[in-house]
Amino acid sequence: METKDLKQFLERVTTWPKAAQEEALHSLRVIEEDFVIDAGVARALARADAEMRRGDGVPQEEVFERSGV
């Protein structure tokens, strides 16, 4: 899919009934949450990865114990 295809599709969405537009918006938000990592989360993941590679951080067993697993 090309960007122009997506833009054309989104333009058509504005002609849909309000309930359909709301459902489309909800679906797009869910997709964004599942597939797009915001900058803060990306930094936290990079920091956690660096800690793990250095051997820093909390041992897995302790994480499980803290969370009751």
Rosetta blueprint (number, residue, H / E / L):
1 M L
2 E L
3 T H
4 K H
5 D H
6 L H
7 K H
8 Q H
9 F H
10 L H
11 E H
12 R H
13 V H
14 T L
15 T L
16 W L
17 P L
18 K H
19 A H
20 A H
21 Q H
22 E H
23 E H
24 A H
25 L H
26 H H
27 S H
28 L H
29 R H
30 V H
31 I H
32 E H
33 E H
34 D H
35 F H
36 V L
37 I L
38 D L
39 A H
40 G H
41 V H
42 A H
43 R H
44 A H
45 L H
46 A H
47 R H
48 A H
49 D H
50 A H
51 E H
52 M H
53 R H
54 R H
55 G L
56 D L
57 G L
58 V L
59 P L
60 Q H
61 E H
62 E H
63 V H
64 F H
65 E H
66 R H
67 S H
68 G L
69 V L
